[in-house]
Amino acid sequence: MKITKTVYQVDDITGNPSVIVGDGYLTLVDAGLPDTEAKILGLIETLGRKTADVKHILITHSDRDHIGALPALVAATGARVYAQHEEAEIIGGKRKTRGGQIVETPVKVDQVVKEGDVLPLHGGIRVVETFGHTLGHLCYYLLAERLLFTGDCMTNTNGLTGSLPQYTADAAQAKATVKKLAALAPESLAFGHGPAIVGGAAAKVKALAESI
């Protein structure tokens, strides 16, 4: 599904992995559940691009529905992987998931990123620390389109909300994250769960922040 002129989400995959289209390369944001790599790569083919065009994979957090197909995608593309420090240790098999397991197929994170980093991709992608849903959750802000990839720190499955309480590691941090994103004032939002909001998102996030 096309969200903006350069951003697509893969339909019907939990975790809503996204593709950012650039000149000569593609970037994925999150990696869906295990065994969804064929559908993700299939979207890339429908765009007239090749698997080898995927050069970067940005991970918001290490829950299974956001990193499940990561090993297969890295094997297929050779893409560079980005994540926050604690989440990178989980992805790499050095730390247990919040469910208490070690990931079945660890993946090396090539670049650990943090608040304020601006990745030189697609006109600039700012890293925003949005802790609460998990202890190292990140969002990625596509500056050229003022589009924020929210991961799971906000959802839109039944209207706009913050991190769902039953999946939240730190409720106070999750609440502070919503207020932080209201100050950021993104124009559009692409969620891990629920349909994207394209245009007018800043007012909606501000209203959510004021209600919690």
C-alpha positions as CSV (number, residue, x, y, z in Angstrom):
1,M,0.0,0.0,0.0
2,K,1.4,3.4,-1.0
3,I,1.4,5.9,1.9
4,T,3.3,8.8,0.4
5,K,5.3,9.4,-2.8
6,T,8.3,7.4,-1.4
7,V,6.8,5.2,1.4
8,Y,5.0,2.0,1.1
9,Q,3.7,-0.5,3.7
10,V,3.5,-4.2,3.1
11,D,-0.2,-5.2,3.3
12,D,-1.4,-7.8,5.7
13,I,1.8,-8.4,7.7
14,T,1.7,-7.9,11.5
15,G,4.1,-5.2,12.4
16,N,3.5,-3.2,9.2
17,P,7.0,-3.3,7.7
18,S,7.6,-0.3,5.4
19,V,9.7,0.4,2.4
20,I,11.3,3.8,1.7
21,V,12.1,4.3,-2.0
22,G,15.3,6.2,-2.8
23,D,17.3,6.8,-6.0
24,G,19.4,3.7,-6.4
25,Y,18.5,2.1,-3.0
26,L,15.7,1.1,-0.7
27,T,15.3,1.2,3.1
28,L,13.1,-1.1,5.1
29,V,11.6,-0.1,8.5
30,D,11.1,-3.2,10.6
31,A,10.8,-6.8,9.4
32,G,7.5,-8.3,10.3
33,L,6.9,-11.8,11.6
34,P,9.0,-14.8,10.7
35,D,8.3,-16.3,7.2
36,T,7.0,-13.0,5.8
37,E,10.1,-12.2,3.8
38,A,8.7,-13.4,0.5
39,K,5.8,-11.0,0.8
40,I,8.1,-8.1,1.8
41,L,10.4,-8.8,-1.1
42,G,7.4,-9.3,-3.4
43,L,6.3,-5.7,-2.7
44,I,9.8,-4.6,-3.8
45,E,9.4,-6.5,-7.1
46,T,6.1,-4.8,-7.7
47,L,7.9,-1.4,-7.5
48,G,10.2,-2.5,-10.3
49,R,13.1,-2.8,-7.9
50,K,15.5,-5.7,-7.0
51,T,16.2,-7.5,-3.8
52,A,19.7,-6.2,-3.9
53,D,18.4,-2.6,-3.9
54,V,17.6,-3.0,-0.2
55,K,20.6,-1.5,1.5
56,H,19.3,-0.5,5.0
57,I,17.0,-2.0,7.6
58,L,15.9,0.2,10.4
59,I,14.5,-1.6,13.5
60,T,12.2,0.2,15.9
61,H,12.4,-2.5,18.6
62,S,13.0,-6.2,19.1
63,D,9.5,-7.7,19.5
64,R,9.0,-10.8,17.3
65,D,6.5,-9.1,14.9
66,H,9.2,-6.4,14.1
67,I,12.3,-8.6,13.7
68,G,10.9,-12.0,12.7
69,A,11.9,-12.0,9.1
70,L,15.1,-10.0,9.7
71,P,17.5,-13.0,9.4
72,A,16.0,-14.0,6.1
73,L,15.9,-10.4,4.8
74,V,19.6,-9.8,5.7
75,A,20.6,-13.1,4.1
76,A,18.7,-12.2,0.9
77,T,19.8,-8.6,0.7
78,G,23.0,-8.1,2.6
79,A,21.4,-4.9,4.0
80,R,22.9,-2.9,6.9
81,V,20.9,-3.2,10.1
82,Y,20.3,-0.3,12.6
83,A,18.9,-0.5,16.1
84,Q,19.2,1.0,19.6
85,H,21.8,-0.5,22.0
86,E,19.7,-2.7,24.2
87,E,17.5,-3.8,21.3
88,A,20.6,-4.6,19.3
89,E,21.8,-6.9,22.1
90,I,18.5,-8.8,21.9
91,I,18.6,-9.0,18.1
92,G,22.2,-10.2,18.3
93,G,21.3,-12.9,20.9
94,K,23.3,-11.4,23.7
95,R,20.3,-10.5,25.9
96,K,17.0,-12.3,26.4
97,T,13.8,-10.9,24.9
98,R,11.2,-9.5,27.3
99,G,9.5,-12.9,27.0
100,G,12.6,-14.5,28.5
101,Q,14.0,-16.2,25.4
102,I,17.1,-15.8,23.2
103,V,16.2,-15.1,19.6
104,E,16.3,-18.2,17.5
105,T,18.5,-16.7,14.8
106,P,20.6,-13.8,16.0
107,V,21.5,-11.0,13.6
108,K,24.4,-8.6,14.0
109,V,23.3,-5.0,14.2
110,D,25.8,-3.0,12.0
111,Q,25.0,0.4,13.5
112,V,23.8,1.2,17.0
113,V,21.8,4.5,16.8
114,K,20.6,6.9,19.5
115,E,18.6,10.1,20.0
116,G,19.5,12.9,17.7
117,D,21.4,10.8,15.1
118,V,20.4,11.8,11.6
119,L,21.0,9.0,9.1
120,P,22.1,10.3,5.7
121,L,19.3,8.4,3.9
122,H,16.4,9.7,1.9
123,G,17.2,13.4,2.7
124,G,17.8,12.6,6.4
125,I,16.2,10.2,8.9
126,R,16.3,11.4,12.5
127,V,16.5,8.9,15.3
128,V,14.0,9.6,18.1
129,E,14.2,7.6,21.4
130,T,10.7,6.7,22.3
131,F,11.1,4.4,25.3
132,G,8.2,2.8,27.1
133,H,6.7,0.1,24.9
134,T,10.2,-1.5,25.2
135,L,13.2,-0.1,27.1
136,G,15.0,0.8,23.9
137,H,12.2,1.6,21.5
138,L,13.0,4.0,18.6
139,C,11.1,6.0,16.0
140,Y,12.5,7.1,12.7
141,Y,11.5,10.5,11.4
142,L,11.7,10.9,7.6
143,L,12.5,14.6,7.5
144,A,11.7,15.3,3.8
145,E,8.1,14.2,4.3
146,R,7.7,14.9,8.0
147,L,6.6,11.3,8.4
148,L,7.3,9.4,11.6
149,F,7.6,5.6,11.7
150,T,6.1,5.0,15.1
151,G,6.8,1.3,15.7
152,D,4.6,0.5,18.6
153,C,4.9,3.6,20.8
154,M,1.6,4.7,19.2
155,T,-1.0,2.5,17.5
156,N,-4.0,3.2,15.3
157,T,-5.9,-0.1,15.4
158,N,-9.0,1.4,17.2
159,G,-8.2,5.1,17.0
160,L,-4.9,6.8,17.9
161,T,-3.5,5.6,21.2
162,G,-0.1,5.4,22.9
163,S,1.6,2.0,23.5
164,L,-1.0,-0.5,24.5
165,P,-0.8,-1.1,28.2
166,Q,-0.7,-4.9,28.0
167,Y,2.5,-4.6,25.9
168,T,4.2,-1.7,27.7
169,A,7.4,-2.2,29.6
170,D,7.3,1.2,31.4
171,A,3.9,3.1,31.5
172,A,5.5,6.4,32.7
173,Q,8.0,6.4,29.9
174,A,5.3,5.5,27.3
175,K,3.2,8.5,28.4
176,A,6.2,10.8,28.3
177,T,6.9,9.5,24.8
178,V,3.5,10.6,23.5
179,K,4.1,14.1,24.9
180,K,7.6,14.1,23.3
181,L,6.1,13.2,19.9
182,A,3.5,15.9,20.2
183,A,6.3,18.4,20.5
184,L,7.9,17.0,17.4
185,A,4.7,17.6,15.5
186,P,5.0,15.1,12.6
187,E,2.7,15.7,9.6
188,S,2.2,12.0,9.0
189,L,2.4,8.7,10.9
190,A,3.2,5.2,9.8
191,F,2.3,2.7,12.5
192,G,3.4,-0.8,13.4
193,H,-0.3,-1.6,14.0
194,G,-3.2,0.2,12.2
195,P,-3.5,2.3,9.1
196,A,-1.2,5.3,8.5
197,I,-2.3,8.9,9.1
198,V,-1.2,11.0,6.1
199,G,-1.4,14.7,6.8
200,G,-2.8,16.4,9.8
201,A,-1.2,14.1,12.3
202,A,0.4,16.8,14.5
203,A,-3.0,18.0,15.8
204,K,-4.1,14.4,16.5
205,V,-0.9,13.6,18.5
206,K,-1.2,16.8,20.4
207,A,-4.8,16.0,21.4
208,L,-3.7,12.5,22.5
209,A,-0.9,13.9,24.6
210,E,-3.3,16.4,26.3
211,S,-5.7,13.6,27.1
212,I,-3.3,11.3,29.0
